[in-house]
């Protein structure tokens, strides 16, 4: 466990040194503050539009940070030849995978906390409504969502040769699941066999990341998700995260580092 924590701390420090997070946060803050300054006839729909835009920017920024940070971890170690002294310490390949995942997840969580704190301050001062429980619930599920994404990208870094191709493929996959995943079973019903069966199987196999998108509940102040559903979504994300991490470890064991 000490090796895992040491490796994760290196990843967190690396993110702090890079400018990705700072640039995305400044852009999110500037666009949100500009939208927040707009006021047409004191219409409350303006505040909802501001919240919707800010949350969309937070989701895009957190996804970009998580994917790009994770995609370069193992390839960078191989390219810089630092993976050999790491594995000779000794650090097992499983500990390396675990350390990289934990570091990326915690680093993404820190970024997420900063983004949501900014959002809470801006939306609360605008609407005079402070739904802290709703925000905490949404932020936790957002973090679970990032755990699944990070583990997926980590496995992709073993499969794909370049971080750029891994980042692009994973980003398209995640966005595709978010936009289309919930509709696949409806489309499957209208297709002939065997396309219908294949699409139905895909629907039940893929991780349904749209479960973790609570933006509409926050934008329209619709209250909390039932805690039972919240716990099931957390367990669902943990299961897929464990599946991808296990796959990463099994692939990494068979992969030559030369």
LINQUI-V616250 format. One record per pair of residues at least 6 apart in sequence whose ideal C-beta (glycine too) atoms are under 6 Angstrom apart, sorted by the first residue. I is the first residue (numbers start at 1). J is the second residue. Records with the same first field share a line. If there is no record, write none. Layout:
I=J / J
//
This chain:
3=91 / 95
4=95 / 98 / 99
7=99
8=99 / 102 / 103
11=103 / 104 / 107
12=103 / 106 / 107
15=69 / 107
20=65
21=65 / 111
24=61
28=57 / 61
32=54 / 122
35=50 / 53
36=50 / 122 / 126
38=46
40=46
47=126 / 127
48=219
51=123 / 219
52=219
54=119
55=215
58=115
62=112
65=111
66=108 / 146 / 149 / 150
67=153 / 167 / 170 / 171
68=167
69=104
70=104 / 150 / 153 / 154
71=153 / 157 / 163 / 166 / 167
72=163
73=100
74=157
75=157 / 163
77=83
93=252 / 253
94=249
97=248 / 249
101=154
104=150
105=147 / 150
108=146
109=143
112=143
116=139
120=135
124=130
134=218 / 224
137=224
138=214 / 218
141=212 / 233
144=234 / 237
145=209 / 212
147=237 / 241
148=207 / 237 / 240 / 241
149=174
151=241 / 244 / 245
152=244
153=170
154=248
155=244 / 247 / 248
156=166 / 170
157=166
158=248 / 251 / 252 / 255
160=166
177=206 / 209
178=209 / 210
181=206 / 208 / 210
182=210
184=199 / 203
185=203
188=196 / 199 / 200
207=240
211=233
//
